Amino acid sequence: IVYSARDGIEAINILQEKHIDIIITDINMPKMKGNILIKNIRRNSNYNGIPIIVLTGFYTEKDSNELLSLGAQKIIFKSQFNRDNLLKITMELLNEKN
């Protein structure tokens, strides 16, 4: 099952209500930016093991390093987006988790 959130606040609410195996997020979202979402997820030990992929179009290498240090596992730039690559990365992270 795939759940979709309009913003980071809705994503947190879904995390509290549903079992989530992996998170794919953007950085530029209304109400709560993706980097704040990642911080909030990583602060909660219940969600610490959930892999996070960031799909973004606006970040530099410095920003990417910050996102990785916050707890994202992978960053995919929208300009390099490829559905097959996203599926491959998703499966790799899910297999590492188990």
C-alpha positions as CSV (number, residue, x, y, z in Angstrom):
1,I,0.0,0.0,0.0
2,V,1.3,3.5,-0.9
3,Y,0.2,6.4,1.2
4,S,0.6,10.0,-0.1
5,A,1.0,13.1,2.0
6,R,0.6,16.7,0.8
7,D,3.1,17.9,3.3
8,G,5.4,16.9,6.2
9,I,2.7,17.3,8.9
10,E,0.4,14.9,7.0
11,A,3.4,12.5,6.6
12,I,4.0,12.5,10.4
13,N,0.3,11.8,10.9
14,I,0.4,8.9,8.5
15,L,3.5,7.5,10.3
16,Q,1.6,7.6,13.6
17,E,-1.4,5.7,12.1
18,K,0.0,3.3,9.6
19,H,2.8,0.8,9.2
20,I,5.4,2.3,6.8
21,D,8.3,0.4,5.3
22,I,10.0,3.2,3.4
23,I,9.6,7.0,3.0
24,I,10.1,8.9,-0.3
25,T,10.0,12.6,0.3
26,D,10.7,15.9,-1.4
27,I,12.4,18.8,0.4
28,N,10.2,21.6,-0.8
29,M,6.8,21.0,0.7
30,P,4.2,23.3,2.4
31,K,3.9,23.5,6.2
32,M,7.0,21.4,7.0
33,K,10.0,21.1,4.7
34,G,11.5,17.7,4.0
35,N,14.6,18.3,6.1
36,I,12.5,19.1,9.1
37,L,10.4,16.0,8.4
38,I,13.6,13.9,8.4
39,K,14.7,15.4,11.7
40,N,11.3,14.7,13.3
41,I,11.3,11.1,12.0
42,R,14.9,10.4,13.2
43,R,14.1,11.8,16.7
44,N,11.4,9.2,17.2
45,S,12.9,5.8,18.0
46,N,9.7,4.1,16.6
47,Y,10.6,5.4,13.1
48,N,14.4,5.3,13.2
49,G,14.7,2.1,11.1
50,I,12.6,3.4,8.2
51,P,14.7,4.1,5.2
52,I,14.3,7.5,3.7
53,I,14.8,8.5,0.0
54,V,14.8,12.2,-0.9
55,L,13.6,13.0,-4.4
56,T,14.5,16.6,-5.1
57,G,15.3,19.1,-7.8
58,F,16.8,22.0,-5.9
59,Y,19.7,20.8,-3.8
60,T,23.4,21.1,-4.1
61,E,26.1,18.6,-3.0
62,K,26.4,20.5,0.3
63,D,22.7,20.2,0.9
64,S,22.8,16.5,-0.1
65,N,25.5,15.9,2.6
66,E,23.3,17.6,5.2
67,L,20.3,15.5,4.2
68,L,22.4,12.3,4.5
69,S,23.7,13.5,7.9
70,L,20.1,14.0,9.0
71,G,19.2,10.4,8.3
72,A,18.3,10.1,4.6
73,Q,19.7,7.0,3.0
74,K,19.6,8.1,-0.7
75,I,19.1,11.3,-2.6
76,I,17.7,11.2,-6.2
77,F,17.8,14.5,-8.2
78,K,14.6,15.0,-10.3
79,S,16.8,15.8,-13.3
80,Q,18.3,12.3,-13.0
81,F,15.0,10.6,-12.1
82,N,14.4,7.2,-13.6
83,R,11.5,5.0,-12.4
84,D,13.6,1.8,-12.7
85,N,16.3,3.4,-10.6
86,L,13.9,4.4,-7.9
87,L,12.5,0.9,-7.8
88,K,16.0,-0.6,-7.6
89,I,17.0,1.8,-4.8
90,T,13.7,1.1,-2.9
91,M,14.2,-2.7,-3.1
92,E,17.9,-2.4,-2.0
93,L,16.9,-0.3,1.0
94,L,14.0,-2.6,1.9
95,N,16.3,-5.7,1.7
96,E,19.0,-4.0,3.9
97,K,16.3,-3.3,6.4
98,N,15.2,-6.9,6.7
